[in-house]
Amino acid sequence: MTISRVSVAILLLAIAACNTTPMRWERSGAADTSGDESDCSARSRDEAARQLPYGDGPPIYGLYSDWSMLTWKQEIDNERYYLARDLTRVCMQNKGYQLAPASSPAKTAK
């Protein structure tokens, strides 16, 4: 019975992954967003690393006592990724961009 639950969970995840719509940044009058996006992305990664340093490693007591240093760094890297993604989104929105489905035609300046 456990195998069927795992199979169902894997199938649901696969279906969900297939249904995601690719997105891109758009701004009226902007033909190429790569410069702004790479600038926001670089700044966001730096800020995420500043806000979430590795520190001295996992605590030797409590919930994380059995974590290795590698596991500890991987967890921080995951948190940095999500923080940098959110910071990039805010930066791009502050520059006037909006996320739109990649299949839609690009907006033109009026």
Phi, psi and omega per residue, in radians:
M1 nan -0.590 3.122
T2 -1.145 -0.658 -3.136
I3 -1.113 -0.696 -3.132
S4 -1.184 -0.624 3.087
R5 -1.149 -0.714 3.105
V6 -1.139 -0.737 3.123
S7 -1.082 -0.730 3.118
V8 -1.133 -0.742 3.133
A9 -1.102 -0.749 3.114
I10 -1.124 -0.731 3.125
L11 -1.096 -0.764 3.120
L12 -1.111 -0.703 3.095
L13 -1.134 -0.699 3.116
A14 -1.121 -0.721 3.115
I15 -1.140 -0.757 3.128
A16 -1.092 -0.670 3.127
A17 -1.163 -0.582 3.135
C18 -1.280 -0.436 -3.057
N19 -1.585 0.019 -3.137
T20 -1.316 2.357 3.139
T21 -1.585 2.216 3.079
P22 -1.124 2.416 -3.100
M23 -2.067 2.732 3.052
R24 -2.505 2.797 3.117
W25 -1.508 2.351 3.102
E26 -2.314 2.557 3.034
R27 -2.569 2.411 3.129
S28 -1.038 2.208 3.119
G29 1.518 -0.068 -3.137
A30 -1.772 2.015 3.134
A31 -1.433 -0.673 -3.085
D32 -2.196 2.073 -3.111
T33 -1.693 -0.087 -2.987
S34 -1.082 -0.630 -3.139
G35 -1.149 -0.825 3.120
D36 -1.154 -0.703 -3.119
E37 -1.163 -0.727 3.133
S38 -1.209 -0.607 3.081
D39 -1.122 -0.844 3.119
C40 -1.093 -0.704 -3.122
S41 -1.127 -0.782 -3.141
A42 -1.116 -0.795 3.124
R43 -1.096 -0.683 -3.126
S44 -1.171 -0.715 3.097
R45 -1.103 -0.732 3.114
D46 -1.091 -0.758 -3.133
E47 -1.166 -0.688 3.116
A48 -1.113 -0.704 3.105
A49 -1.162 -0.615 3.116
R50 -1.210 -0.714 -3.103
Q51 -1.333 -0.470 -3.083
L52 -2.190 1.258 3.127
P53 -1.262 2.810 3.104
Y54 -1.196 -0.568 -3.125
G55 1.227 -2.633 -3.078
D56 -1.680 0.137 3.141
G57 1.807 -3.118 -3.083
P58 -1.193 2.619 3.068
P59 -1.120 2.670 -3.104
I60 -1.618 0.178 -3.132
Y61 -2.413 2.873 3.015
G62 1.346 -2.603 -3.007
L63 -1.066 -0.628 -3.017
Y64 -1.723 0.268 -3.020
S65 -1.110 -0.413 -3.124
D66 -1.721 0.165 3.120
W67 -1.414 2.445 3.037
S68 -1.496 2.946 3.100
M69 -1.090 -0.649 3.124
L70 -1.095 -0.811 3.114
T71 -1.063 -0.716 3.129
W72 -1.071 -0.808 -3.140
K73 -1.167 -0.662 3.114
Q74 -1.110 -0.690 3.109
E75 -1.113 -0.755 3.114
I76 -1.155 -0.704 3.093
D77 -1.048 -0.700 3.087
N78 -1.076 -0.813 3.136
E79 -1.106 -0.684 3.104
R80 -1.080 -0.734 -3.138
Y81 -1.012 -0.865 -3.104
Y82 -1.167 -0.680 3.096
L83 -1.131 -0.796 3.132
A84 -1.089 -0.689 3.098
R85 -1.063 -0.788 3.138
D86 -1.172 -0.710 3.107
L87 -1.143 -0.660 3.084
T88 -1.100 -0.745 3.122
R89 -1.055 -0.777 3.131
V90 -1.137 -0.754 3.131
C91 -1.046 -0.818 -3.129
M92 -1.144 -0.673 3.102
Q93 -1.159 -0.633 3.087
N94 -1.150 -0.440 3.098
K95 -1.529 0.045 3.072
G96 1.670 0.164 -3.135
Y97 -1.565 2.719 3.030
Q98 -2.301 2.558 3.042
L99 -1.372 2.332 3.124
A100 -2.426 2.673 3.084
P101 -0.997 2.406 -3.081
A102 -1.135 -0.375 -3.118
S103 -1.400 -0.236 -3.135
S104 -1.360 2.622 3.121
P105 -1.200 2.578 -3.140
A106 -1.190 2.542 3.102
K107 -1.296 2.543 3.111
T108 -1.950 2.675 3.140
A109 -1.257 2.490 3.116
K110 -1.865 nan nan
